[in-house]
Amino acid sequence: MRWEGNRESDNVEDRRGESDGGGFRFGGIHLGVGGIILVLIGSWLFGINPMTVFGLLSGGGAQTSDVDTQTAQAPPANDQLATFVSTILASTEDVWGAIFAASGRTYEPPHLDLFTDSIATGCGGGQAAMGPFYCPEDRRVYIDLGFYRTLHDQLGSPGDSAQAYVIAHEVGHHVQNLLGLSAKVDALEARESKVQANATSVRVELQADCYAGVWAFHSQQQKHWFEDNDIDLVLHAASHIGDDALQKMAQGRVMPESFTHGTSEQRVNWFKRGYRTGRVADCDTFGAAAL
């Protein structure tokens, strides 16, 4: 992927020097770093919202935290991976800015926070074991860059394009938030059973995959930066983070009723749908009879 030399976003903030003191308190239970990691890795592998798990442990909702960005700063210029992230985020700004403008709307880009191990967010305490995530409350994407080692070493998904897909997927959630879908889904899931809410979550995640494909289509039109097998590497990554693949890896069996992100095949197909046409309208997972 030929990404060097392109515009970098001004919306990346480096918070890797911050510390939360080694743990978060949920109700009367305090989890140290070891306990948090065990819970979060299990939550990530099984497709369960980690905040839900912490809420169950404490008998209520997890305490939320206000985002303190006083210590945030721009990443150092010689940090190549941070430069890569800034470049991909800038591309999402260009692509979604043009798409929103074409429909008479103004795109409000998210901020992206780099962190190490743990961080306070508008949605509560964030942990590296969650993988990259988006918080709709503060409209920020969060990523511990160490996740890319996990993507490469444990999930067998190397390549710049696979790393870019991860960012584009989280920005896809931001687009959903701006379009008002996130609030509608929250209201819907509050009335649904656990199995129904899981099925709704699958449609949310697959739409974010499709939006990542829309970004890839338009960014390629603008920059011609994907080479040879770059898109194949994206599809390879998508296939390795399907619920069925992760569950089989973690426990040797698959439980479809607990899926929250979609199967490997579904994630690949919805990314391909967005990449094939670049049309937001083709990403209507909620109107699709079959996924």
C-alpha positions as CSV (number, residue, x, y, z in Angstrom):
1,M,0.0,0.0,0.0
2,R,1.6,3.3,-1.1
3,W,0.5,5.5,1.7
4,E,3.7,7.6,2.4
5,G,3.7,11.2,1.5
6,N,-0.1,11.8,1.7
7,R,-1.9,14.3,4.0
8,E,-2.0,13.5,7.7
9,S,-4.9,14.3,9.9
10,D,-4.8,17.0,12.6
11,N,-7.3,15.0,14.6
12,V,-4.9,12.3,16.0
13,E,-4.0,12.8,19.7
14,D,-1.1,11.0,21.4
15,R,-2.2,10.0,24.9
16,R,0.3,7.1,25.3
17,G,2.0,8.8,28.3
18,E,-1.2,8.7,30.4
19,S,-1.9,6.2,33.2
20,D,-5.0,5.1,35.0
21,G,-3.2,3.8,38.1
22,G,-3.4,0.1,37.1
23,G,-7.1,-0.6,37.4
24,F,-10.7,0.5,37.4
25,R,-13.3,0.2,40.2
26,F,-16.7,-1.1,39.2
27,G,-19.2,-0.9,42.1
28,G,-17.5,-2.7,45.1
29,I,-15.1,-4.7,42.9
30,H,-11.6,-3.6,42.0
31,L,-9.9,-5.4,39.1
32,G,-6.2,-5.2,38.8
33,V,-4.5,-5.2,35.4
34,G,-4.4,-9.0,35.3
35,G,-8.0,-9.4,36.1
36,I,-9.1,-6.8,33.6
37,I,-7.1,-8.4,30.8
38,L,-8.6,-11.8,31.5
39,V,-12.1,-10.4,31.4
40,L,-11.4,-8.3,28.3
41,I,-9.7,-10.9,26.2
42,G,-12.6,-13.3,26.9
43,S,-15.1,-10.6,26.1
44,W,-13.3,-9.8,22.8
45,L,-13.0,-13.5,21.7
46,F,-16.7,-14.2,22.4
47,G,-18.0,-11.0,20.9
48,I,-19.4,-9.6,24.2
49,N,-19.2,-5.9,25.1
50,P,-16.6,-5.7,27.9
51,M,-18.6,-3.0,29.6
52,T,-21.5,-5.4,29.9
53,V,-19.2,-8.0,31.6
54,F,-17.9,-5.4,34.1
55,G,-21.5,-4.3,34.7
56,L,-22.5,-7.9,35.6
57,L,-19.5,-8.2,37.9
58,S,-20.4,-5.1,39.8
59,G,-24.2,-5.6,39.8
60,G,-24.7,-2.5,37.7
61,G,-23.3,-0.3,35.0
62,A,-19.7,0.5,34.8
63,Q,-18.6,3.9,35.9
64,T,-18.0,6.2,33.1
65,S,-15.1,8.6,32.8
66,D,-14.8,12.0,31.4
67,V,-12.1,12.3,28.7
68,D,-9.1,14.4,29.9
69,T,-7.2,15.5,26.9
70,Q,-5.0,18.1,28.7
71,T,-2.0,15.9,28.3
72,A,-2.8,14.9,24.7
73,Q,-0.4,16.1,21.9
74,A,0.3,15.3,18.3
75,P,2.3,12.1,17.7
76,P,6.1,12.6,17.1
77,A,7.0,13.1,13.5
78,N,9.4,10.2,13.5
79,D,6.8,7.6,14.7
80,Q,6.1,5.8,11.4
81,L,3.1,3.8,12.7
82,A,1.4,6.9,14.1
83,T,2.1,8.7,10.8
84,F,0.4,5.8,9.0
85,V,-2.7,6.0,11.3
86,S,-2.8,9.8,10.8
87,T,-2.6,9.3,7.0
88,I,-5.4,6.7,7.0
89,L,-7.6,8.9,9.2
90,A,-7.0,11.9,6.9
91,S,-8.2,9.7,3.9
92,T,-11.4,8.8,5.8
93,E,-11.9,12.5,6.4
94,D,-11.6,13.3,2.7
95,V,-13.8,10.4,1.6
96,W,-16.6,10.9,4.0
97,G,-16.4,14.6,3.8
98,A,-17.1,14.4,0.0
99,I,-19.9,11.8,0.5
100,F,-21.7,13.9,3.1
101,A,-21.3,17.0,1.1
102,A,-22.9,15.3,-1.9
103,S,-26.0,14.7,0.1
104,G,-26.1,18.2,1.5
105,R,-24.6,17.3,4.9
106,T,-21.5,18.4,6.8
107,Y,-19.1,15.6,7.9
108,E,-17.8,16.1,11.4
109,P,-14.6,14.0,11.6
110,P,-13.8,12.0,14.8
111,H,-10.7,12.4,16.9
112,L,-8.4,9.4,17.1
113,D,-6.6,8.8,20.4
114,L,-3.4,6.7,20.6
115,F,-3.0,5.0,24.0
116,T,-1.1,2.3,25.8
117,D,-2.7,-0.4,28.0
118,S,-5.6,1.7,29.3
119,I,-7.4,5.0,28.9
120,A,-10.4,7.0,30.2
121,T,-13.1,7.5,27.6
122,G,-16.5,9.0,27.5
123,C,-17.8,5.4,27.5
124,G,-15.9,4.3,30.6
125,G,-12.5,2.8,31.0
126,G,-10.9,1.5,27.8
127,Q,-8.3,-1.3,27.7
128,A,-5.9,-2.4,25.0
129,A,-7.4,-5.9,25.2
130,M,-10.6,-4.6,23.7
131,G,-8.8,-4.0,20.4
132,P,-9.5,-0.7,18.6
133,F,-12.9,0.8,19.5
134,Y,-15.2,3.7,18.9
135,C,-17.0,5.6,21.7
136,P,-20.2,7.4,20.5
137,E,-20.4,9.4,23.6
138,D,-17.2,11.4,22.9
139,R,-17.0,10.6,19.2
140,R,-13.5,9.3,19.4
141,V,-11.7,6.3,18.0
142,Y,-9.2,4.6,20.4
143,I,-6.4,2.4,19.5
144,D,-3.4,0.9,21.2
145,L,-1.0,0.4,18.3
146,G,0.2,-2.9,19.9
147,F,-3.1,-4.3,18.4
148,Y,-1.4,-4.4,15.1
149,R,1.1,-7.0,16.5
150,T,-1.9,-9.1,17.6
151,L,-3.4,-8.7,14.1
152,H,-0.2,-9.9,12.5
153,D,1.1,-12.5,15.0
154,Q,-2.1,-14.0,16.5
155,L,-4.7,-13.4,13.8
156,G,-2.4,-14.0,10.8
157,S,-3.3,-10.7,9.1
158,P,-0.3,-8.8,8.0
159,G,-0.1,-5.7,5.7
160,D,-0.8,-2.0,5.8
161,S,-4.1,-2.5,4.0
162,A,-5.4,-4.8,6.8
163,Q,-4.3,-2.2,9.4
164,A,-6.1,0.5,7.4
165,Y,-9.3,-1.6,7.3
166,V,-9.3,-1.7,11.1
167,I,-9.4,2.1,11.3
168,A,-11.9,2.4,8.5
169,H,-14.2,0.0,10.3
170,E,-14.2,2.1,13.5
171,V,-14.7,5.3,11.5
172,G,-17.7,3.5,10.0
173,H,-19.2,3.4,13.4
174,H,-18.7,7.1,13.7
175,V,-20.6,7.6,10.4
176,Q,-23.4,5.5,11.8
177,N,-23.4,7.8,14.9
178,L,-23.6,10.9,12.7
179,L,-26.4,9.5,10.7
180,G,-28.4,8.8,13.9
181,L,-28.3,5.0,13.6
182,S,-26.4,4.5,16.9
183,A,-29.2,6.1,19.0
184,K,-31.9,4.1,17.2
185,V,-30.0,0.9,17.7
186,D,-29.5,1.6,21.4
187,A,-33.3,2.2,21.8
188,L,-34.0,-1.0,19.8
189,E,-31.6,-3.2,21.8
190,A,-33.1,-2.0,25.1
191,R,-36.4,-3.6,24.1
192,E,-34.9,-6.8,22.7
193,S,-33.9,-10.1,24.2
194,K,-30.2,-11.0,24.4
195,V,-30.4,-13.1,21.3
196,Q,-32.3,-10.4,19.4
197,A,-29.8,-7.7,20.5
198,N,-26.9,-9.9,19.3
199,A,-28.6,-10.2,15.9
200,T,-29.0,-6.4,15.8
201,S,-25.4,-5.9,16.7
202,V,-24.3,-8.2,13.8
203,R,-26.1,-5.8,11.4
204,V,-24.4,-2.8,13.0
205,E,-21.0,-4.4,12.6
206,L,-21.5,-5.6,9.1
207,Q,-22.6,-2.2,8.1
208,A,-19.4,-0.7,9.5
209,D,-17.5,-3.3,7.4
210,C,-19.4,-2.2,4.3
211,Y,-18.7,1.4,5.1
212,A,-15.0,0.4,5.3
213,G,-15.4,-0.9,1.8
214,V,-17.0,2.3,0.7
215,W,-14.0,4.2,2.0
216,A,-11.6,1.8,0.3
217,F,-13.4,2.3,-3.0
218,H,-13.2,6.1,-2.9
219,S,-9.7,6.3,-1.4
220,Q,-8.5,4.0,-4.2
221,Q,-10.2,6.3,-6.8
222,Q,-8.5,9.3,-5.2
223,K,-5.0,7.9,-4.5
224,H,-4.5,4.6,-6.3
225,W,-2.6,3.5,-3.3
226,F,-3.8,-0.2,-3.1
227,E,-1.4,-2.5,-4.9
228,D,-1.7,-6.1,-6.2
229,N,-3.0,-8.2,-3.3
230,D,-3.7,-5.3,-0.8
231,I,-7.5,-5.9,-0.9
232,D,-6.9,-9.6,-0.6
233,L,-5.1,-8.9,2.7
234,V,-8.1,-6.9,3.9
235,L,-10.4,-9.8,3.1
236,H,-8.0,-12.1,4.8
237,A,-8.1,-10.0,7.9
238,A,-11.9,-9.8,7.8
239,S,-12.2,-13.6,7.5
240,H,-10.0,-14.0,10.6
241,I,-12.1,-11.8,12.9
242,G,-15.5,-13.3,12.2
243,D,-17.4,-14.6,15.2
244,D,-17.3,-18.2,14.0
245,A,-13.5,-18.0,13.5
246,L,-12.8,-16.4,16.8
247,Q,-15.1,-18.7,18.7
248,K,-13.6,-21.8,17.1
249,M,-10.1,-20.6,17.9
250,A,-11.0,-19.8,21.5
251,Q,-13.2,-22.8,22.4
252,G,-13.3,-25.2,19.5
253,R,-17.0,-24.7,18.8
254,V,-19.3,-22.1,17.4
255,M,-22.4,-20.6,19.0
256,P,-24.4,-18.7,16.4
257,E,-26.9,-17.3,18.9
258,S,-24.0,-15.4,20.6
259,F,-22.7,-13.8,17.4
260,T,-22.3,-10.0,17.6
261,H,-20.1,-9.1,14.6
262,G,-21.0,-11.7,11.9
263,T,-19.4,-14.7,10.4
264,S,-16.1,-14.5,8.5
265,E,-18.1,-15.0,5.2
266,Q,-20.5,-12.2,6.1
267,R,-17.7,-9.8,7.1
268,V,-15.9,-10.4,3.8
269,N,-19.0,-10.1,1.7
270,W,-20.2,-6.9,3.2
271,F,-16.8,-5.3,2.9
272,K,-16.7,-6.4,-0.8
273,R,-20.2,-5.0,-1.3
274,G,-19.0,-1.5,-0.2
275,Y,-15.8,-1.8,-2.1
276,R,-17.5,-3.0,-5.3
277,T,-19.7,0.1,-5.8
278,G,-18.7,2.7,-3.2
279,R,-22.3,3.4,-2.6
280,V,-23.6,4.0,1.0
281,A,-27.0,2.9,-0.1
282,D,-25.6,-0.6,-0.8
283,C,-24.7,-0.9,2.9
284,D,-28.3,-1.2,4.3
285,T,-27.8,-4.3,6.4
286,F,-31.0,-3.5,8.3
287,G,-33.0,-3.7,5.2
288,A,-31.4,-6.9,3.9
289,A,-33.5,-10.0,4.2
290,A,-30.4,-12.2,4.4
291,L,-26.9,-11.2,5.5
